[in-house]
Amino acid sequence: MEAQQALAGNGTKRKSSAGAKKDGTPEVFNDIRKQIAQAPNRDVLRQVRTIYAEEWAAMPERWAQMLDDDYELRLDDLAAKESA
């Protein structure tokens, strides 16, 4: 299984998709996505990223990329709303 895990940017090992599905990671992934979508402002959104930094870094690469994409889109959306 370790052969299937790649090193994440912070030195921790990423989980394989199969390994992540076995240990409850989908629930954490879905919770992070929900919190990103519901963040009322950029400060709260940044807090979500900080709170879940360790779990985010250990996610399978494809899952982490989806979270990154969600985060960036929400950040842009909130910035546009706050500047309007």
C-alpha positions as CSV (number, residue, x, y, z in Angstrom):
1,M,0.0,0.0,0.0
2,E,2.8,2.4,0.7
3,A,3.9,2.1,-2.9
4,Q,0.6,3.6,-3.9
5,Q,1.0,6.6,-1.6
6,A,2.9,9.6,-2.9
7,L,4.5,12.2,-0.7
8,A,2.4,15.2,-0.1
9,G,3.9,18.7,-0.1
10,N,4.4,18.7,3.7
11,G,6.3,15.4,3.9
12,T,3.3,13.3,4.9
13,K,2.2,10.5,2.7
14,R,-1.0,10.8,0.6
15,K,-3.5,8.0,1.0
16,S,-4.4,5.9,-2.0
17,S,-8.1,6.2,-3.0
18,A,-8.8,2.7,-1.9
19,G,-7.1,3.2,1.5
20,A,-9.0,6.5,1.9
21,K,-12.3,4.9,1.3
22,K,-11.6,2.3,4.0
23,D,-10.7,4.7,6.8
24,G,-13.5,7.3,6.6
25,T,-11.8,9.9,4.5
26,P,-14.8,10.3,2.2
27,E,-16.7,11.8,5.1
28,V,-13.9,14.2,5.9
29,F,-13.6,15.1,2.2
30,N,-17.4,15.8,2.0
31,D,-17.3,17.8,5.2
32,I,-14.5,20.0,3.9
33,R,-16.3,20.5,0.6
34,K,-19.5,21.5,2.5
35,Q,-17.6,23.9,4.7
36,I,-15.9,25.5,1.7
37,A,-19.2,26.0,0.0
38,Q,-20.9,27.4,3.1
39,A,-18.1,29.8,4.1
40,P,-19.7,33.2,4.5
41,N,-16.4,35.2,3.9
42,R,-12.8,34.8,3.0
43,D,-11.6,34.7,6.7
44,V,-13.8,31.7,7.5
45,L,-12.7,30.0,4.2
46,R,-9.1,30.5,5.2
47,Q,-9.8,29.0,8.6
48,V,-11.3,25.9,7.0
49,R,-8.1,25.4,5.1
50,T,-6.0,25.8,8.2
51,I,-8.2,23.6,10.4
52,Y,-8.1,20.7,7.8
53,A,-4.6,21.3,6.6
54,E,-3.3,17.9,7.8
55,E,-6.2,15.9,6.4
56,W,-6.2,17.9,3.2
57,A,-2.5,17.1,2.6
58,A,-3.0,13.4,3.2
59,M,-6.0,13.1,0.8
60,P,-5.5,11.2,-2.4
61,E,-4.0,13.6,-5.0
62,R,-7.2,13.8,-7.1
63,W,-9.3,14.5,-4.0
64,A,-6.9,17.2,-2.8
65,Q,-7.0,18.8,-6.2
66,M,-10.8,18.9,-6.1
67,L,-10.6,20.6,-2.7
68,D,-8.1,23.1,-4.1
69,D,-10.3,23.9,-7.0
70,D,-13.4,24.3,-4.8
71,Y,-11.4,26.5,-2.4
72,E,-10.0,28.8,-5.2
73,L,-13.5,29.2,-6.8
74,R,-15.1,30.0,-3.5
75,L,-12.3,32.4,-2.7
76,D,-12.8,34.2,-6.0
77,D,-16.5,34.3,-5.5
78,L,-16.3,35.7,-2.0
79,A,-13.7,38.3,-3.1
80,A,-16.1,39.5,-5.8
81,K,-19.0,39.7,-3.4
82,E,-16.9,41.5,-0.8
83,S,-15.6,44.1,-3.3
84,A,-19.1,44.8,-4.8
